[in-house]
Amino acid sequence: MKLFQYDYYNDLYEISCDAKPKNIFLSNISVIYEIEAANYIIEIQLVIE
């Protein structure tokens, strides 16, 4: 299972590739994950290789 790590103001979040985020926006080049953390919605953009 591959994990994506995202550093958000010194807080490290890990999202597995099979995670089910709140919303997924698909485009031809990226997938944007929205997760809720500390009352904030964090948008994580992962470039598809």
Backbone atoms as SQL, in Angstrom:
CREATE TABLE atoms (id INTEGER PRIMARY KEY, chain TEXT, resi INTEGER, resn TEXT, atom TEXT, x REAL, y REAL, z REAL);
INSERT INTO atoms VALUES
  (1, 'A', 1, 'MET', 'N', 0.845, -1.196, 0.000),
  (2, 'A', 1, 'MET', 'CA', 0.000, 0.000, 0.000),
  (3, 'A', 1, 'MET', 'C', 0.882, 1.248, 0.000),
  (4, 'A', 2, 'LYS', 'N', 0.728, 2.038, -1.000),
  (5, 'A', 2, 'LYS', 'CA', 1.541, 3.256, -1.097),
  (6, 'A', 2, 'LYS', 'C', 0.881, 4.388, -0.315),
  (7, 'A', 3, 'LEU', 'N', 1.682, 5.086, 0.443),
  (8, 'A', 3, 'LEU', 'CA', 1.169, 6.214, 1.212),
  (9, 'A', 3, 'LEU', 'C', 1.682, 7.521, 0.629),
  (10, 'A', 4, 'PHE', 'N', 0.798, 8.496, 0.605),
  (11, 'A', 4, 'PHE', 'CA', 1.188, 9.836, 0.209),
  (12, 'A', 4, 'PHE', 'C', 1.328, 10.663, 1.484),
  (13, 'A', 5, 'GLN', 'N', 2.426, 11.353, 1.617),
  (14, 'A', 5, 'GLN', 'CA', 2.631, 12.187, 2.792),
  (15, 'A', 5, 'GLN', 'C', 2.498, 13.649, 2.401),
  (16, 'A', 6, 'TYR', 'N', 1.869, 14.415, 3.266),
  (17, 'A', 6, 'TYR', 'CA', 1.637, 15.831, 3.001),
  (18, 'A', 6, 'TYR', 'C', 1.948, 16.610, 4.263),
  (19, 'A', 7, 'ASP', 'N', 2.846, 17.560, 4.139),
  (20, 'A', 7, 'ASP', 'CA', 3.247, 18.366, 5.283),
  (21, 'A', 7, 'ASP', 'C', 2.441, 19.666, 5.268),
  (22, 'A', 8, 'TYR', 'N', 1.582, 19.840, 6.249),
  (23, 'A', 8, 'TYR', 'CA', 0.723, 21.019, 6.327),
  (24, 'A', 8, 'TYR', 'C', 1.044, 21.765, 7.600),
  (25, 'A', 9, 'TYR', 'N', 1.812, 22.814, 7.472),
  (26, 'A', 9, 'TYR', 'CA', 2.215, 23.625, 8.627),
  (27, 'A', 9, 'TYR', 'C', 2.789, 22.742, 9.734),
  (28, 'A', 10, 'ASN', 'N', 3.770, 21.927, 9.333),
  (29, 'A', 10, 'ASN', 'CA', 4.510, 21.065, 10.263),
  (30, 'A', 10, 'ASN', 'C', 3.684, 19.918, 10.830),
  (31, 'A', 11, 'ASP', 'N', 2.470, 19.723, 10.329),
  (32, 'A', 11, 'ASP', 'CA', 1.692, 18.534, 10.697),
  (33, 'A', 11, 'ASP', 'C', 1.698, 17.592, 9.504),
  (34, 'A', 12, 'LEU', 'N', 2.167, 16.370, 9.737),
  (35, 'A', 12, 'LEU', 'CA', 2.300, 15.415, 8.634),
  (36, 'A', 12, 'LEU', 'C', 1.072, 14.519, 8.562),
  (37, 'A', 13, 'TYR', 'N', 0.463, 14.470, 7.385),
  (38, 'A', 13, 'TYR', 'CA', -0.699, 13.624, 7.166),
  (39, 'A', 13, 'TYR', 'C', -0.341, 12.536, 6.165),
  (40, 'A', 14, 'GLU', 'N', -0.861, 11.361, 6.390),
  (41, 'A', 14, 'GLU', 'CA', -0.629, 10.263, 5.461),
  (42, 'A', 14, 'GLU', 'C', -1.969, 9.795, 4.896),
  (43, 'A', 15, 'ILE', 'N', -2.004, 9.608, 3.598),
  (44, 'A', 15, 'ILE', 'CA', -3.215, 9.127, 2.931),
  (45, 'A', 15, 'ILE', 'C', -2.826, 7.944, 2.058),
  (46, 'A', 16, 'SER', 'N', -3.488, 6.831, 2.276),
  (47, 'A', 16, 'SER', 'CA', -3.202, 5.658, 1.462),
  (48, 'A', 16, 'SER', 'C', -3.896, 5.792, 0.116),
  (49, 'A', 17, 'CYS', 'N', -3.375, 5.080, -0.874),
  (50, 'A', 17, 'CYS', 'CA', -3.922, 5.193, -2.222),
  (51, 'A', 17, 'CYS', 'C', -5.336, 4.632, -2.310),
  (52, 'A', 18, 'ASP', 'N', -5.737, 3.829, -1.323),
  (53, 'A', 18, 'ASP', 'CA', -7.103, 3.309, -1.347),
  (54, 'A', 18, 'ASP', 'C', -7.988, 4.012, -0.324),
  (55, 'A', 19, 'ALA', 'N', -7.540, 5.138, 0.155),
  (56, 'A', 19, 'ALA', 'CA', -8.345, 5.907, 1.106),
  (57, 'A', 19, 'ALA', 'C', -9.568, 6.470, 0.400),
  (58, 'A', 20, 'LYS', 'N', -10.601, 6.717, 1.174),
  (59, 'A', 20, 'LYS', 'CA', -11.813, 7.295, 0.612),
  (60, 'A', 20, 'LYS', 'C', -11.990, 8.694, 1.195),
  (61, 'A', 21, 'PRO', 'N', -11.490, 9.696, 0.515),
  (62, 'A', 21, 'PRO', 'CA', -11.592, 11.064, 1.011),
  (63, 'A', 21, 'PRO', 'C', -13.029, 11.570, 0.959),
  (64, 'A', 22, 'LYS', 'N', -13.251, 12.724, 1.547),
  (65, 'A', 22, 'LYS', 'CA', -14.589, 13.321, 1.544),
  (66, 'A', 22, 'LYS', 'C', -15.039, 13.607, 0.113),
  (67, 'A', 23, 'ASN', 'N', -14.159, 14.172, -0.658),
  (68, 'A', 23, 'ASN', 'CA', -14.465, 14.466, -2.057),
  (69, 'A', 23, 'ASN', 'C', -13.240, 14.165, -2.909),
  (70, 'A', 24, 'ILE', 'N', -13.499, 13.684, -4.104),
  (71, 'A', 24, 'ILE', 'CA', -12.400, 13.468, -5.050),
  (72, 'A', 24, 'ILE', 'C', -12.728, 14.230, -6.332),
  (73, 'A', 25, 'PHE', 'N', -11.811, 15.060, -6.755),
  (74, 'A', 25, 'PHE', 'CA', -11.973, 15.774, -8.015),
  (75, 'A', 25, 'PHE', 'C', -10.978, 15.194, -9.011),
  (76, 'A', 26, 'LEU', 'N', -11.485, 14.710, -10.117),
  (77, 'A', 26, 'LEU', 'CA', -10.625, 14.071, -11.100),
  (78, 'A', 26, 'LEU', 'C', -10.355, 14.994, -12.276),
  (79, 'A', 27, 'SER', 'N', -9.104, 14.996, -12.683),
  (80, 'A', 27, 'SER', 'CA', -8.752, 15.690, -13.914),
  (81, 'A', 27, 'SER', 'C', -7.743, 14.822, -14.644),
  (82, 'A', 28, 'ASN', 'N', -7.291, 15.284, -15.781),
  (83, 'A', 28, 'ASN', 'CA', -6.378, 14.447, -16.550),
  (84, 'A', 28, 'ASN', 'C', -4.970, 14.425, -15.967),
  (85, 'A', 29, 'ILE', 'N', -4.671, 15.316, -15.033),
  (86, 'A', 29, 'ILE', 'CA', -3.306, 15.349, -14.516),
  (87, 'A', 29, 'ILE', 'C', -3.206, 15.203, -13.007),
  (88, 'A', 30, 'SER', 'N', -4.307, 15.352, -12.287),
  (89, 'A', 30, 'SER', 'CA', -4.165, 15.326, -10.836),
  (90, 'A', 30, 'SER', 'C', -5.433, 14.844, -10.154),
  (91, 'A', 31, 'VAL', 'N', -5.253, 14.407, -8.936),
  (92, 'A', 31, 'VAL', 'CA', -6.374, 14.046, -8.084),
  (93, 'A', 31, 'VAL', 'C', -6.255, 14.887, -6.834),
  (94, 'A', 32, 'ILE', 'N', -7.320, 15.576, -6.485),
  (95, 'A', 32, 'ILE', 'CA', -7.283, 16.430, -5.308),
  (96, 'A', 32, 'ILE', 'C', -8.086, 15.772, -4.191),
  (97, 'A', 33, 'TYR', 'N', -7.430, 15.543, -3.079),
  (98, 'A', 33, 'TYR', 'CA', -8.090, 14.969, -1.911),
  (99, 'A', 33, 'TYR', 'C', -8.460, 16.087, -0.947),
  (100, 'A', 34, 'GLU', 'N', -9.645, 16.000, -0.396),
  (101, 'A', 34, 'GLU', 'CA', -10.027, 16.917, 0.664),
  (102, 'A', 34, 'GLU', 'C', -10.189, 16.105, 1.939),
  (103, 'A', 35, 'ILE', 'N', -9.448, 16.487, 2.972),
  (104, 'A', 35, 'ILE', 'CA', -9.602, 15.816, 4.253),
  (105, 'A', 35, 'ILE', 'C', -9.867, 16.862, 5.314),
  (106, 'A', 36, 'GLU', 'N', -10.536, 16.441, 6.360),
  (107, 'A', 36, 'GLU', 'CA', -10.823, 17.360, 7.444),
  (108, 'A', 36, 'GLU', 'C', -9.819, 17.136, 8.563),
  (109, 'A', 37, 'ALA', 'N', -9.224, 18.206, 9.034),
  (110, 'A', 37, 'ALA', 'CA', -8.268, 18.103, 10.129),
  (111, 'A', 37, 'ALA', 'C', -8.295, 19.401, 10.902),
  (112, 'A', 38, 'ALA', 'N', -8.508, 19.289, 12.184),
  (113, 'A', 38, 'ALA', 'CA', -8.487, 20.457, 13.066),
  (114, 'A', 38, 'ALA', 'C', -9.412, 21.565, 12.558),
  (115, 'A', 39, 'ASN', 'N', -10.619, 21.152, 12.140),
  (116, 'A', 39, 'ASN', 'CA', -11.643, 22.097, 11.684),
  (117, 'A', 39, 'ASN', 'C', -11.267, 22.822, 10.393),
  (118, 'A', 40, 'TYR', 'N', -10.259, 22.309, 9.706),
  (119, 'A', 40, 'TYR', 'CA', -9.890, 22.891, 8.426),
  (120, 'A', 40, 'TYR', 'C', -10.061, 21.842, 7.344),
  (121, 'A', 41, 'ILE', 'N', -10.385, 22.278, 6.154),
  (122, 'A', 41, 'ILE', 'CA', -10.400, 21.370, 5.008),
  (123, 'A', 41, 'ILE', 'C', -9.099, 21.592, 4.246),
  (124, 'A', 42, 'ILE', 'N', -8.334, 20.529, 4.141),
  (125, 'A', 42, 'ILE', 'CA', -7.033, 20.612, 3.485),
  (126, 'A', 42, 'ILE', 'C', -7.154, 19.994, 2.094),
  (127, 'A', 43, 'GLU', 'N', -6.771, 20.737, 1.091),
  (128, 'A', 43, 'GLU', 'CA', -6.767, 20.195, -0.265),
  (129, 'A', 43, 'GLU', 'C', -5.370, 19.684, -0.569),
  (130, 'A', 44, 'ILE', 'N', -5.305, 18.419, -0.930),
  (131, 'A', 44, 'ILE', 'CA', -4.030, 17.798, -1.260),
  (132, 'A', 44, 'ILE', 'C', -4.075, 17.404, -2.725),
  (133, 'A', 45, 'GLN', 'N', -3.187, 17.966, -3.495),
  (134, 'A', 45, 'GLN', 'CA', -3.155, 17.660, -4.924),
  (135, 'A', 45, 'GLN', 'C', -2.032, 16.677, -5.197),
  (136, 'A', 46, 'LEU', 'N', -2.395, 15.519, -5.740),
  (137, 'A', 46, 'LEU', 'CA', -1.434, 14.480, -6.051),
  (138, 'A', 46, 'LEU', 'C', -1.331, 14.346, -7.559),
  (139, 'A', 47, 'VAL', 'N', -0.138, 14.532, -8.071),
  (140, 'A', 47, 'VAL', 'CA', 0.061, 14.413, -9.510),
  (141, 'A', 47, 'VAL', 'C', 0.138, 12.939, -9.877),
  (142, 'A', 48, 'ILE', 'N', -0.624, 12.552, -10.862),
  (143, 'A', 48, 'ILE', 'CA', -0.625, 11.162, -11.315),
  (144, 'A', 48, 'ILE', 'C', 0.590, 10.926, -12.202),
  (145, 'A', 49, 'GLU', 'N', 1.386, 9.949, -11.801),
  (146, 'A', 49, 'GLU', 'CA', 2.583, 9.650, -12.580),
  (147, 'A', 49, 'GLU', 'C', 2.268, 8.692, -13.715);
